[in-house]
Amino acid sequence: MSNVLADNIRFLRRGLGLNQSDFAAKVGGGQPNVSKWEAGTFVPSGDSLAAMAKLAGVSFETFKTEPLGTVTPQADQPVARS
């Protein structure tokens, strides 16, 4: 998994003010998976990635490839705060 994706997952979770368990409940999966996603050792499912992109207010592709701190969210979408 790319470091950009792992960094975006961590950035989004922290920006939403959620612990790993609460974040997992929002996007699917469990706390151990979130830990692995953030470490870059496990790739989230497509459904989980889509949920994360929606929470970040960006496209699926943008969430996977562009650092969240450098993109502009889509209109009417929530934005993660750091």
TAHU-V943365 format. One line per field, one symbol per residue. ss: DSSP state (H for helix, E for strand, C for the rest). burial: + if it has 9 or more other C-alpha atoms within 8 Angstrom, else -. A space follows every 50 residues. Layout:
ss->???
burial->???
This chain:
ss->CCHHHHHHHHHHHHHCCCCHHHHHHHHCCCHHHHHHHHHCCCCCCHHHHH HHHHHHCCCHHHHHHCCHHHCCCCCCCCCCCC
burial->---+++++++++++++-+-++-+++-+-+++-++++++-+-+-----+++ ++++++++++-+++-+++----+---++-+--
